[in-house]
Amino acid sequence: MATGSTTSVRDLANDHAPVSDFLGCDPLTVDPSTMRITPQQMAHYKEYGYVAGIKILNDTQIEMLRTQLSDLFNPHVAGHELFHEYHSNESADPSKVLFHALGAWRIKSAFHDLLWHPQFTVPAGQLLGGSVRFWHDQLFCKPAKHGGVVAWHQDYSYWNRTIPMNHLTCWIGLDDATVENGCMHYIPGSHRWPLLPATGLAGNMESIRSVLNDEQMVAFKPLPIELKAGEATFHHPLLIHGSKANLTERPRRAVVINVCLDGTRSDSDEPLLVGMPPVAKGSRLEGKFFPLLREHY
């Protein structure tokens, strides 16, 4: 488990409903009809493995998340022990912090409440085809003029300790994401490829090419996914994706929410994330760490 501050805070994983006014609404009473993605967007996801440009956050919510993210850059922040993973270069200059962490929803109210945002849960339920259960969150910050490469990979190659493969990733920009600052790139249609061996997430951007066959090599045509701050992209767990270096003078920050269809089970007797008790193999994901975010769509 991540180490640092020993000052405990309330573990927000015990709260399976919003705890602040971040959303500005009651997610159980809002009309979902205005939040659903279109049949054309659903068809695009089915054909290419992703759908992009979905507006999730307003300007106020973006600023709240940015502020709380800055607090989390401090490795001695209260509640640090609740992170499942925490990786940082610990720069004193916030614009130069290279940061990746799992578990912010347990520590900060805005990141906690974001999980119940109907602008996220309604499309997620459509794409999964049922009730949405939380899997885990991630924070990413690429500082100005920094490598920060995330190598080509399929998410499920790191998640196959949960079955069946009914998972979904939502990547939400806290800054405009551009080619120059290291936006996400997808290999459209690669979600129809089989599960490939994991080849690592850092270092060599192109290491996945060592496990591709000739047909896959020909089809390996990266597409940059540029987004405005507050917009999101949803992608399939087998879709190959990665991101390149930030070459600009400003940081590129993002929050990722990974979810699964209710009924997904553990396929391991080991803890699914550091700091969690084991979920017995064959048992459903539920309880403290896996709240149900939306029961219908």
Secondary structure, DSSP 8 states (H G I E B T S, - for coil): -----------GGG--S--SSSSSS-TTTS-GGGT---HHHHHHHHHHSEEEEEE---HHHHHHHHHHHHHHTSTT-TTGGG-SEEEE---SSGGG--EEEE-GGGT-HHHHHHTT-HHHHHHHHHHHTS-EEEEEEEEEEE-TTB---EEEE-GGGGTTTEES--EEEEEEESS-B-TTTT-EEE-TTGGGS-------SSS-TTGGGGG--HHHHHH---EEE-B-TTEEEEE-TT--EEE--B-SSS-EEEEEEEEEETT-EE--SS-SSTTS----TT-BS-STTS-EEES--
